[in-house]
Amino acid sequence: MANPRRLLLLRPLAARLGQTVDYFWRAGPLACTRDQQHSSTHATHSNETRRLATMASSRMQSWFPHTAHPLVISAPMDFVTNPKLATEVTKAGGLGFLQGGRDFASESPVLGRLEAQLAQARSLLGLPANDGDLPVGVGFVLYAASARHFGATAAPILRRHRPAAVWLFAPAPDAPGTVPGAIRALKGKGGEGAAAAWRPRVAVQVGSVAAALAAARHGADVVVAQAADAGGHQFVGGAGLVSLVPEVADALARSGFAGVAVWAAGGIVDGRGVAAALTLGAEGAVLGTRYMVATESDAQDYKKEAVLATSDGGVNTVKSPLHDHILGNKSWPDAYDGRAIVSASWRDHLAGLPVEENVARFEAAKETGDFSRMITWSIPQLTSDRRPPLKSGTGVGLVREALPAAEITRQVREGALEAIGRLKASI
């Protein structure tokens, strides 16, 4: 029979994983002997995994009834996500996010795009225009001066379409009222009928314990603990996922914010990463790089190929403000930088090439279709509008194939449950 002392040592893990592990404890592999566990067939294991996915539940499933456990989330990536990708994630039991943009001026075309994408998402899900909340989320970047208009311009659009979640990130450091103001706009009363009853779950992306506590004080329902492993823009100073997520979770609990959930982000691309995030104290796992190569992704084909071709992500991606400097993108505050795939431009930078000359080489390469200077988030977009290229985190080396978003979601979720099962069987 299983060693009783080992079972006692496992109880803290059970507390972390909630009903998922509780199921394994009472009726799953731990109810069997070691010999029985090792003799189980693959088919039995798969059936048990499906049974677990059906039986297990968590706070996330009460907040987002359409989702399956554990919660897999597609990040709100600009120039990557779209209504088709987000709704396919949602249909597969995950939570798909759209990117709502960063320009909140009343005349901004971004607002029109947001309205259209939300309407399209509802249509793709087969939901009537005024029938309940929309089971997708929307993410926003808040550093621009126009963020002060969020409540007057973006919030009414959201209230009309009622997405299940809203994700806020990157307020300007000199505008501390941006996030609390946006949360008040989202949670305050407004509109008529169903719109007046809309109460989205608000997630705030953070990169530190202090920022997580501030978000909780402002009224966030979720803090997205983004580790330095993540691709794209993030806090300049940050920790890895293994230390950031549990410290954030512990700090919230100690400070009286046990009702605030934690989602883990950064370097998670498969079920093993999701299982690890759960043990660390997260209630959901965010994937970005993995969904970049989804068949529904807006990323150009050669960008997807770059992600699939890159291995050893800790060595072949780099976190630096240089990426924005090469692009000529001066809008991001100094508090944020980003991670991208290493390229000739980065290597030239290390060799001491001045930024101005590096930019000139980048522009010349872009004009000729030379991808070797893909120093930014991945391969630069060969257009004149300087749209931000693809972002890649350290998990890029684990992304080996392009699949439909729904298949990615199911594969990752089932992989997480199987990883938990293997761990339990080994104890």
Residue, then its C-alpha position, 0 to 999 in steps of 0.5 A: m500500500a502507499n506509504p502513509r507518511r508520504l501521503l501526509l507529506l502530500r497534504p499541502l500539495a492537496a491544499r494547493l490543487g484543491q478539488t483536482v488533487d482531492y479527487f486523486w486523493r480519495a478516488g484516483p491513483l492514491a486509492c490504489t497500491r503502487d503495483q496497481q498504479h504501475s499496471s494501469t493501462h494507458a486507456t484507463h489513465s486517459n479515462e480517469t483523466r477525463r473523469l477528473a476533468t468532469m468532476a473537478s471544479s474550482r472557483m474559476q469554474s464558478w466565475f466562468p461556468h463555460t470553462a473546464h478545470p484546470l483553467v487554460i487562458s490565451a493571452p490578449m496578444d496584439f497582432v496575434t489574437n482575434p475573435k476566431l482564436a479567442t472563441e475557439v479557446t472558449k469553445a474548448g473549455g478555456l478562456g480566450f482573450l481579445q486585445g482591446g488596444r491602448d488608444f481611448a480617445s473618443e475618435s480612436p479607430v481602435l474603439g470601433r475595432l473593439e466593438a466589431q470584434l466583440a460582436q463577431a465573437r458573439s456571432l462565432l459562439g452562436l449567441p444572440a446579441n442581447d443574451g447573457d454575458l459573452p464568455v471571452g475576455v478583453g485585454f487593455v494596455l493603459y500607459a497612454a495619456s488617453a487611458r484617462h478616458f477609459g471609463a467614458t469610451a471603452a467601458p460603455i462598449l464593454r458594457r454593451h457586449r458584456p465580456a466575462a473578463v477584462w484584463l488591465f496592464a501597464p499603467a504609466p508610473d506617473a498616473p497611479g489612478t489609472v487602474p483604480g479608475a478603470i476598475r471603478a468604471l468596470k464595476g460601477k453601475g451603468g447602462e440599462g437592462a442586462a448591461a446594468a447587471w454586467r459584473p466582469r471579473v477584472a484581472v490586473q497583470v503584475g510583475s511584483v508582489a507590491a504591484a499584486l497587493a496594490a491591484a488587490r487593494h484597487g478591487a481586482d478579482v485576479v492578479v496575473a503574476q507575469a514572470a520574467d520568462a514571459g515573451g513581450h512587454q513586462f516589468v523591467g525587474g521581475a522574478g521567475l515563475v517558480s518564486l513569483v507565483p507562490e510569493v504573490a499568492d502567500a502575500l495576498a492571503r496574508s494581507g486579507f485578499a484570499g478572495v483574489a485569484v492568481w493566474a500564472a503567466g510566463g514560460i508556460v506552453d504545455g500541461r506540465g507548466v500548467a500543473a506546476a502553476l497549480t502547485l505554486g498557488a495559481e488558479g489559472a495558467v496563461l499561455g502566449t507563445r503557444y497560441m502564437v502558432a495556432t492556425e487561427s493566429d494573425a501572426q504571419d507564417y514566417k513569424k510562426e516558423a521562427v517560433l517553431a524553429t527556435s530552441d533553448g529558449g532561455v538562451n535564444t530569447v533575451k529581455s531588453p529595452l533594445h527591442d523597442h529602441i530598434l523599432g523606434n517605439k518610444s511610447w512604452p514607459d521605462a518601467y517596462d521592457g520586453r523579451a524577444i528572440v535573439s537575432a543579429s541585431w542583438r549580437d551587434h548590440l553586445a559587440g558595441l554597435p551604437v543604437e543609431e547604426n543598429v537601427a539603420r541596419f535593421e531598416a536596411a534589412k527590412e527593405t530587402g527582406d533580410f530576416s537575420r536582424m529579427i532583434t525585436w519580438s521575433i521576425p520584423q514585419l516588413t511594412s512601413d508602419r512599424r507594427p510590433p512584431l511577434k513576441s516569444g517567451t523562454g518556453v519557445g523551445l517547447v513549442r514544436e507544432a502548429l495546431p488549432a487553438a481548440e486542440i492546443t487548449r484541450q491538449v494542454r489541459e489534459g496534459a496538466l491532469e496527466a502530469i498531476g496523475r504521474l506525480k501522484a503515482s510516483i509517491 
